[in-house]
Amino acid sequence: MIAMPKAQALMAKIQALPSGRIAEVEAFVDFIASREQDRSLARAAAATSAPAFAAVWNNPEDDAYDAL
């Protein structure tokens, strides 16, 4: 989250823009939020699947590959 003074400064800059540009800023903010949500879901999925794959990745037959 942004600190309040920075958020207020950003809001002032946005409010000073022409209305068409405000719509662009809103679309960009939505894009950034969506991208962050996608990344968060990918990290959660990776963390959830790691224990299941540990049994496959960590086995005596594959120990030779650990040294590569």
N, C-alpha and C positions, 0 to 999 in steps of 0.2 A: 504494500500500500504506500502511496506517496504521502509525505508529510503535508500537513494542512497548509502552511504558507506556500509551498510549491504547487499544491493543487489549486489554490486560489489564484496564483499567478498564471497558471495554465488556463484556468477558466476565463480570466480577464483577456488573455490573448485570443482565445477561441471566440469570445463574445465580440471582439473587435473585428473579426473576419466578416466578409460578405456572406449572406445566407447560403449561397451555393457552396462555398468553401467549408462552412460548418457541416454541411451534409457529407462532404468528403472526409472531414476529420472524424465524424461519427462512424462512417463506414470503415475507416482505417482502425479505429479503436475496436470496433466489432471484430475485425479481422485478427487483430492482435489477441484479443480475448479468446477467440475460437482456436487460434494456433496454440495458445498456452494451455487451453483445455485439452486439445489433442495430445500435446506433449505430456501433460500430466497423466492422461489415460495410458499412454504408451509406457511411461515409467512405472505406473501401478501394475500394468499387465506383466512387465518384465520382472518386477519384484515378486509378483504372485507366482509366476512360472519358474523362477529360479530354483526353489526347492525340488520341484518335479524333475528338472533337467539335471540337478546335481548328481543324482544317481546314475544318469547316463554319462555325464561328463567326467565324473570322478570314479574311475574304475581302474583296476590293476592293468588291464590290457592296454589302456591308453596312457599309462605313465610315461612311456617313451616320448610322447608328443609334448609333455609338459616341459621338457628340457629345450625344446626348439625356440 
